[in-house]
């Protein structure tokens, strides 16, 4: 009986073709646009704040976006992690910039730092998993 890879599902996600990787990045951008638009609706953030703190909201949202960007990138673990963290840093900065122009919102550097921290944690976990599960060559 042939040996099974340690993490077959992750191995599959790490070896997607270029079109599938592009689609993952497109989904990440579409979801990010939804986050910015939803965050621009007056009272929307306050309504969500009843159920979840800003730390959890930013951490989970940007952690998930990081995972999509990481899996949608090509290269080794370090290259994918760097691309994902850079993309999330830019997305988070743009989100806070948009908020700074809204009279009922305010951009906050702490939110951006939470976004980057979530990106570093998510890409770090994915990089470790990549190194454990990856075949010899990744696209």
Secondary structure, 3 states (H helix, E strand, C coil): CCCCCCCHHHHHHHCCCHHHHHHHHHHHHHHHHHHHHHHCCCCHHHHHHCCCCHHHHHHHHHHHHHHHHHHCCCCCHHHHHHHHHHHHHHHHHHHHHHHHCCCCCCCCHHHHHHHHHHHHHHHHHHHHHHHHHCCCCCC
